[in-house]
Amino acid sequence: MSRVVFLLLPGLHLLDLAGPAQAFSTAAGLGHRYQLSYVGQGDEVVSAQGLPLHADTSWPALTRDDLVLVPGSRVADPPRWPKLHAASAERLRAHHAAGGTVASVCSGADALGQAGLLRGRRCTTHHDLQDELARRYPAASVVRDVLFVEDDRVITSAGIASGIDLALHLVATRHGPGAAARVARGMVVYARRNGDDQQASAMLRHRSHLNDAVHRVQDLIDARFAEPLPLAALAAAAGCSERTLTRSFVRATGLTPLRYQQVLRAERAEHLLSRGATAEAAAHAVGFADARMLRRLRSRT
């Protein structure tokens, strides 16, 4: 069981909270074990849209598998950011120091800054607030014009709808791209965005089409990319011939089904390698007999 704790600050934007909360709730409904909690610095928090929200004032016990997420709040002009209490800042620092992940949506990045978690790290926030965040935290590196940034278990996002992108990214990282695709489809959201173009995953990058048969095949490949998937089986899932599927798939995505599967394998392997796996272990995890094919595939991608 993983717990997702939302730290609710005064004037929070409802979508900054509701988007990620819905994503993790949908993931839980699909069988992934998540429990959502809502804590505040007082037991009632009034949102930017005027809706009062109840919050617990005591924090649950956390493990390194848990996530703490700070939704953004309305920031006045001149900028006045919600004040993070010392106890809340210590909670954020302690969770990260214990190996946990902390995240923010929009101006919630300032709360991470107040806790000292942006120092020496890449981060982002809403485009209207980036200059002010950079001024307040000169030791941080504010990345502009991206949806979210991840740096050593500190994840910041640009705000509003990008909180959903952040949540889908975390679901994909923890449970695979197929799980993220199912969550996105359940939420009826555009699930093809990632942090920036250079880091966009194949699952997100090649989904901006309206061919439902191709989406069904992509769902199958996303969920079982480490398995042998004969073209005949994929065509049967699409309800068409192998030739028709290949032609439709290339037209919709720019890739053949096999090439799409290989790109998914290569990207998953890169993720495992970045977290210390050996080339052999990563190759086996994504469905290759040994590391030689993975090396050839990485050289091409």
C-alpha positions in Angstrom: 0.0 0.0 0.0 1.3 3.4 -1.0 -0.1 6.5 0.7 -0.5 9.8 -1.2 -0.6 12.8 1.2 -1.9 16.1 -0.1 -0.7 19.1 2.0 -3.5 21.7 1.7 -2.4 25.3 1.9 -4.7 28.4 2.0 -6.2 29.5 -1.3 -5.4 26.2 -3.1 -6.6 25.7 -6.6 -9.2 23.0 -6.8 -7.9 21.4 -10.0 -4.3 21.4 -8.6 -5.7 19.1 -5.9 -8.5 17.2 -7.8 -6.5 16.3 -10.9 -3.8 14.3 -9.1 -6.2 13.0 -6.5 -8.5 11.6 -9.3 -5.5 10.0 -11.1 -4.3 8.1 -8.0 -7.9 7.3 -7.0 -8.5 5.9 -10.5 -5.3 3.9 -10.2 -6.5 2.5 -6.9 -9.8 1.5 -8.6 -7.8 -0.5 -11.2 -6.1 -2.5 -8.5 -3.0 -0.5 -7.6 -2.9 0.0 -3.8 -3.1 3.7 -3.0 -4.6 5.4 0.0 -5.2 9.2 -0.1 -4.9 11.5 2.8 -5.4 15.3 3.2 -3.5 17.3 5.8 -3.4 21.0 6.5 -2.0 23.6 8.8 -5.5 24.1 10.1 -8.5 21.8 10.0 -10.3 24.0 7.5 -8.8 25.3 4.3 -10.7 27.6 1.9 -9.9 27.1 -1.7 -9.2 29.8 -4.2 -12.6 29.1 -5.7 -14.3 29.6 -2.3 -15.0 26.0 -1.4 -14.1 25.2 2.2 -12.2 21.9 2.6 -11.7 19.8 5.7 -8.1 18.6 6.4 -6.5 16.5 9.1 -4.0 18.4 11.3 -2.0 15.3 12.2 0.1 13.6 9.6 -0.1 9.8 9.0 3.0 7.6 9.4 5.0 7.6 6.1 7.3 5.2 4.4 9.7 5.7 1.5 7.1 4.3 -0.9 4.7 7.2 -0.1 4.3 10.5 -1.9 3.7 13.9 -0.4 2.2 16.4 -2.9 1.6 20.1 -2.4 -1.2 21.6 -4.7 -0.7 25.2 -5.8 -2.5 28.2 -4.3 -3.6 31.5 -5.7 -0.7 34.0 -5.5 -1.6 37.6 -5.3 0.2 40.4 -7.2 2.6 41.5 -5.9 3.4 37.9 -5.1 2.4 36.7 -1.6 2.9 33.0 -1.2 1.2 30.9 1.5 3.5 30.6 4.5 4.7 27.1 5.3 4.7 26.4 9.0 8.0 25.1 10.5 6.4 21.8 11.4 5.2 21.2 7.8 8.6 22.1 6.4 10.2 19.6 8.7 7.7 16.9 7.6 8.6 17.5 4.0 12.3 17.4 4.7 12.1 14.3 6.8 10.1 12.4 4.3 12.5 13.2 1.5 15.5 12.4 3.7 14.0 9.0 4.5 13.9 8.2 0.7 10.3 9.4 0.0 9.1 11.5 -2.9 7.8 15.0 -2.6 6.0 16.8 -5.4 4.2 20.1 -6.1 1.7 21.6 -8.6 2.0 25.2 -9.7 2.9 27.5 -6.8 3.2 24.5 -4.5 6.9 24.6 -5.6 7.4 27.5 -3.2 6.4 25.3 -0.3 9.2 22.9 -1.3 11.5 25.9 -1.5 10.6 27.0 2.0 11.4 23.5 3.1 14.9 23.8 1.5 14.2 21.1 -1.0 14.8 23.1 -4.2 18.4 24.1 -3.3 20.7 22.8 -6.0 17.9 21.1 -7.9 16.0 21.6 -11.2 12.4 22.7 -10.8 9.5 24.4 -12.5 6.2 26.1 -11.8 3.4 28.0 -13.6 4.9 30.2 -16.3 3.5 33.4 -14.6 5.5 32.5 -11.5 8.8 31.3 -12.8 10.6 34.6 -12.5 9.5 35.0 -8.9 10.4 31.4 -8.0 13.9 32.0 -9.4 14.3 35.2 -7.5 13.2 33.6 -4.2 15.4 30.6 -4.6 18.6 31.5 -6.5 20.2 28.2 -5.6 17.6 26.4 -7.6 17.6 26.0 -11.4 14.1 27.0 -12.7 13.4 25.2 -15.9 11.0 27.1 -18.2 8.4 25.9 -20.7 8.1 22.3 -19.5 5.2 20.5 -17.8 7.1 19.0 -15.0 10.7 18.4 -13.7 12.0 15.5 -11.6 15.2 15.8 -9.7 16.2 13.3 -7.0 12.7 12.5 -5.8 11.6 16.2 -5.9 9.0 16.6 -8.7 7.6 20.0 -9.6 4.9 20.8 -12.2 3.8 23.8 -14.1 0.3 24.0 -12.6 -3.4 23.3 -13.1 -3.8 20.5 -15.7 -0.1 19.6 -15.6 -0.7 18.1 -12.1 -2.5 15.3 -14.0 0.5 14.8 -16.2 2.7 14.6 -13.2 0.4 12.0 -11.6 0.3 9.9 -14.8 4.1 10.0 -15.0 4.3 8.6 -11.4 1.8 5.9 -12.2 3.8 5.0 -15.3 7.1 5.0 -13.4 5.7 2.8 -10.6 3.4 0.4 -12.6 4.4 0.7 -16.3 3.0 2.6 -19.2 0.0 0.4 -19.7 -1.2 1.3 -16.2 -0.9 5.0 -16.9 -2.7 4.6 -20.2 -5.6 2.8 -18.5 -5.8 5.5 -15.8 -5.8 8.3 -18.5 -8.5 6.5 -20.5 -10.6 6.1 -17.4 -10.3 9.8 -16.7 -11.0 10.7 -20.4 -7.9 13.0 -20.5 -5.3 13.7 -23.1 -2.6 11.3 -21.9 0.2 12.1 -24.3 2.2 14.7 -22.5 5.4 14.3 -20.6 7.8 16.7 -18.9 9.4 17.9 -22.1 9.8 16.9 -25.7 13.3 15.5 -25.2 12.0 13.2 -22.4 8.6 12.3 -23.8 7.8 8.6 -23.6 6.7 6.7 -26.6 3.4 5.8 -24.9 2.7 9.6 -24.5 4.3 10.8 -27.7 2.5 8.5 -30.2 -1.0 8.7 -28.8 -2.2 11.9 -30.4 -4.5 10.2 -33.0 -8.1 9.2 -33.1 -7.8 5.6 -34.5 -9.5 3.5 -31.8 -8.3 0.2 -33.3 -4.7 1.4 -33.1 -5.3 2.6 -29.5 -6.5 -0.9 -28.6 -3.3 -2.4 -30.0 -1.2 0.2 -28.2 -3.0 -0.6 -25.0 -2.1 -4.3 -25.5 1.5 -3.5 -26.3 1.8 -1.0 -23.4 0.6 -3.6 -21.0 2.7 -6.5 -22.4 5.7 -4.9 -24.0 8.1 -7.3 -22.5 6.4 -10.3 -24.0 6.6 -11.7 -27.6 3.6 -10.2 -29.4 3.1 -11.7 -32.9 1.6 -9.4 -35.5 -1.2 -11.9 -36.0 -2.3 -11.6 -32.4 -2.2 -7.8 -32.6 -4.2 -7.8 -35.7 -6.8 -10.1 -34.1 -7.1 -7.6 -31.2 -7.7 -4.8 -33.7 -10.2 -6.9 -35.7 -8.4 -6.5 -39.0 -5.7 -8.1 -41.2 -2.0 -7.8 -40.4 -1.5 -5.7 -43.5 -4.3 -3.3 -42.6 -3.1 -3.0 -39.0 0.5 -2.2 -40.0 -0.7 0.4 -42.5 -3.1 2.0 -39.9 -0.5 1.9 -37.2 2.2 3.6 -39.2 -0.3 6.2 -40.4 -1.4 7.0 -36.8 1.9 6.8 -35.0 4.7 6.9 -37.6 6.0 3.5 -36.3 5.3 -0.1 -37.1 3.8 -2.1 -34.1 7.2 -3.9 -33.6 9.1 -0.7 -33.7 6.7 0.8 -31.1 7.2 -2.2 -28.8 11.0 -1.9 -29.2 10.9 1.8 -28.3 8.9 1.0 -25.2 11.4 -1.6 -24.3 14.4 0.7 -24.8 12.8 3.5 -22.7 11.9 1.1 -19.9 15.4 -0.2 -19.9 16.9 3.3 -19.8 14.7 3.9 -16.7 16.1 0.7 -15.0 19.7 1.6 -16.0 19.3 5.1 -14.5 18.4 3.5 -11.2 21.4 1.2 -11.0 20.4 -1.9 -12.9 23.0 -3.7 -14.9 22.6 -4.0 -18.7 21.9 -7.7 -18.4 19.2 -7.2 -15.7 17.6 -4.4 -17.6 17.6 -6.5 -20.8 15.9 -9.4 -19.1 13.4 -7.2 -17.4 12.2 -5.8 -20.8 12.0 -9.1 -22.6 15.4 -9.6 -24.2 17.5 -12.8 -23.8 20.7 -10.8 -23.1 22.1 -7.3 -23.3 23.3 -7.5 -26.9 19.9 -6.7 -28.5 19.4 -3.9 -25.9 22.7 -2.3 -26.8 21.8 -2.4 -30.5 18.4 -1.0 -29.8 19.8 1.8 -27.6 22.3 2.8 -30.3 19.4 3.2 -32.8 17.1 5.1 -30.4 
